[in-house]
């Protein structure tokens, strides 16, 4: 038996488990049964469950999303996969005006058990139209559940839970995480109810909030800071569409400082919402104003050189925290610019 598992493997296992548990479930999408199997996340689905339940779709995002919504309304549990969030924007009419509103328009008598997997993430000079993260945009829509997985040990649990509930759900996977590993015995049971906010590390000096790939950078920064006596609470916002931030408030009341690391643009973002809520609820306990660390308000350049300072990293996190608390020492961290456009030389895509 293998002792290690990956983010992609857990996504794959969650889909197999859901399809076994609900015979009405179908899985559809662009490339869902192709040889590369979308980073190996859909391997074996078509072989086990057949072409009637697992099938590719023509490249017509709005139409296929309409088909998925119709199937969900009619009684099937539907998992739909789009290989890029950017191309899914063609289906926003279906998502916003049909999937998200249906339950409310029929006074809770009808539901849309539809989960939509969307791949996000940068790299290889993809530029303005191929690397967007729109978690704040989707979260703004009433009636949509939004899940942003960050770690291998619970990504399967999160996807299984999303599929098996009856809400239309957006599931945003960062492609730099698909090869992330953990021990098999650390993975959380699929059937357990997931947390909305998760505490990864505790500390008295600073509250550090992140999700998706920025959680990797936050944990790296926190590890280096701890070596120098600066200890952070590191919190992961898993489900930004749920605005119960009590865990965050308790942390900020304890530390008095808050840095929110966002994988998207700073303006009108998830980090903006958290910052506003923290200011409203914890104002008298703050020792410094909540800070957002996110992308500037312009699209990603295509140029390898121009993207070097576009994205934020553990180095930026350390610089801000040490400056804020007045730390006088020097905390150096390797910032390998050779791999700033990919997570490392191990990364092979497929795209």
N, C-alpha and C positions, 0 to 999 in steps of 0.2 A: 504493500500500500504506500502511495506517495505521502511524504510528510509535509510537502509544500504545495501551495495552490496559488493561483494568480487571480487578479481582478477579473480578467476575461473568463477564466474557468468558472468562477462563481456566478457570473452573469449567465453563462451557458447552463449551469446546473439549475439555477432558479427557473429558467424557462422550461427545462425538461420536467422539473417537479410540478410546476403550475399546470402544464399540459396533461400530465398524468392525473392530477387532482381534479381537473375540470374538463370533462370530455367535450364540452361545448366550445372550448377555447380554440381560436385560430391564431396563427402567427403569419403576418404578411409584411412585405416591404421590399425595398430596393436592394437586390443582392443578398437576400436572406438565405438563399440556398446556393450561392455561387461558391467556387472552390476556395476562396480566401475566407468565406464565412464571416465577414465583417469583424476583422481582428480575431477570428476564431470564436466569436461569441455565440454563433448560431450553428456550430458544428453538430452534425448528427440529428438535428431536429427533423429535417425532411425524411431521413432514413427511418427514424422511429415512428413518426406520426403520419407520414404519407403526404401526397401532394394536395389532398383535399383540405388538410389542416395547416400545412406550411407551404407557402407559395410566394413567388416573386410577383411584382406588379410592374406595369408599364411606367415609364418615367413621366408621370403626370401627377405631381404632388397633391394638387387640390382635389383631383378626381379620386385618387386612391384614399385620401383622408375622408372624403365623403362616403366612400364604400365602407371604410372601417367604422365610421360613426353609425351608418345605417345598420351594419351587422350587429353592433353593440346594442343599439336601441331595440333590435329585433330579437335579442336573447342570447347572442354569442358573447363570450368574453374575448376581447380582441387585444393582441399585442402587435403594434405596428412599429417598424423600424425604418427610419430615414438615416442615411449614412452621413448627412451633414445638416446641421441646424440651418445653415444659410439657404439651402434649397427648399427647406420646409416652409420658408416665409411665403411661398406661393400658396400655402394652404391656410393662411391666417383667417380667412373668411370662414372656412369650415370650423376651425378650432374655436374662434371667439363667438361667432353668431349661432353656431349649432351645438357643438360638444359642451362648451362651458355653461350654456344657458338652459339646456334642455330640462334638467332636473327642477330648476326654479320655475320655468314656464308652465310646467305641469304640476305645480304645487307639491313637489316631492314624490309624486306617484310613479315617475319614470326615471330611469338612470341610464348612464352611458359608461359601462365598464370597459373603458378604452385606455390603454397605456401606450404612450408614444416615446420610443427611445430615440434620442437625438444626440449625435456625436459632435462634440465641440473640441477645441484645441488648436494650437498654433503649430508652425514649423515649416521649414523648407520654402520660405518666401511665399506663403500662400496669400498674403496681402489682404486687402480690404473686404473681399467677398467670400473668403473661405476659412475664416478663423474666429467668427463672432461668438460671444457668449451672451445670451439674452435672458438670463435668469430673472432679472428685475422686470423685464418686459412681460414675460409669462406670469410672474407672480402678481403683477398689477391687475390681472383679469379675474374678477370674481367667478367662483365656480370651478377654477382649475386648481388641482393639486400639483405642486412643483417639488421634485426630489432632485437633490444634487449630491450624488455619492462621492466619497473621497478616499475610502480605505477598503482594502480587500476583505477584511474580516466581517464587514456588514453589508457589502454591496449586494450580495445574493439575497440576504434577508430583505433589504430595501426594495429590490426589484420584485421579489415574490409577493411582498405585501402590497406593492403598487398594483400588480396584475390582479390580485385576488380581491381588492376592494372595488366598489362600484362607482368610483369617481373618475372622471377624465383626468389623466395624470401625464405630466411631462417629466421625463426621466433624462437628465442631462449628464452624459458620460464624457469626461475628458480623455482623449485618446492617449495622452502621455501616461495614464494610469493603468492601461490595460495589461501591462506586463508587471505591475507592482505585485510583490509576493508577500505571503505571510504563512505561518504554520497552519496546517489544516485544522488542528484542534483548537485554534483560536477563533474560528469562524462561528458566528452567532447563528442559532437555529432559525431556519427560514420561517417557521410558524409563529415565532415570538413577535410581539408588537415592537416595532422599532422606536427608538428615541427620535425626537425632533431636534434636540440640541444635545450634543455629546461632549463631555469633558475628557480631554486626552491627557492633560497634565495639570497639576495644581501648584500655585505659587502665590505669594503675598504681595508681589511688587507691581504686577502689570496684568491686565486682561488683554489677551490676544485672541481675536476671532477671525475665522477663515473657513473656506470650504473648497471643494474640488482640488485642483493642483496647488492652489495657494496654501492649503493645509500642509502640504509637504514642505513648502518654504517656511511656514510658521513654526512647524516642529523642529526644523533644522536650526532656525534662529533661536528658538527657546533652549535648545540643547547647548548652543554656544554661550548664550547669556547665563545659563545656570552654572557653567564652568567658572564664571566670574562673579558669582554670588547674586545674580539677578534672576529671580524665579517668577515665572509667568503662569497664570491660568491660561491654558490653550483650549478654546471652545470651538466646536464645529457646528455650524448651522446647516443641518441636513435638509430640513424642509422649510424653506423661507416663506412658503405660503401660509404657514401657521405662525401667528404673531404672538404666541405665548413666550415671551422672552424673560420669564422670571429667573431662570438659571443665569442669564447674562446680567440682570440687575443685581443679583446677589454677589456675583463675582466683582462687578464694578464697585459696589458699595464696600467690598473688602479691600480692593486694591487702589481705588481712586483714579485709576488710569485705564484708558481703553483705546486700542488700535484695531480697526476693522480692515482686514485684507480682502479685497474684492478681485475676482478674476475678470470683471467687466469694467466698463467706463465708470468714472467716479460720479458724474452728475446723475441725479435721479435714480440711484442704484439701490441694491440691497444694503450696501454699507451706509448709504444716506438714511435709509429707514431705520436701521439699527442705531445710528448716531442720534437721530431725532428722538427715538424712544428712550435711549439711555439718558439724554439731556433732560427729557421730561420727567423721568422717573427717579433719577439719581442725582439731580442737579446739586443739591447741598452736600453731597458726598464726594464730588469730583475735585481732584487736585489739579487736573489739567483738562482742557477741552477734548472730547472724543475726536479721534483723527481717523480719516479714511486713507487707505493706501490702495490705489486702483489705477486704471489706465487713463491717460489724458483724453480730452474730448475731441479726438480726431481718429480716423480709421488707421489700422495698422499699415505701416509702409510695407511694400514688397521687398525692398532692399535689405539684404543681410546686415549691412552696416547700420542702416537707420533703425533697425529693430533692437539694437544692442541696449539702448536706454529706454525703450518703449515699455517693456515688461518689468514688473517689480520682482524682487527676490529677497532671500533671507538677509542679504547685505543691507538692503533698504530698511528692513524691519529693525535690524540691530542698530542702525544709525539713528533711527527715530527714537527708539526706546531709550538708548543711552543718553541722547541729547535731552530728552524730556525729563529724565530723573536726575540729570546732572552727573552722570558717571564720567570720571576723568581718565579712566584707563583706555587701553587700545584693544579692541576685540577684532581680530582679523579673521576673515572667513574666505575660503577659496571661492572665487567667482570666475569660473572657467568660461571665458567668452567664446571659446571654440565651439561650445555646445549650447550657446544661448538660444539657438533656433531649433534645437532638438534637446531632449532630456539627457542624451548621452550617445556614445558611439554604438550602443546596443540597439538603438531604435531603427527599425526597418519598415515602418509604415503598416499597411500598404500605401497609405496616402495621408 
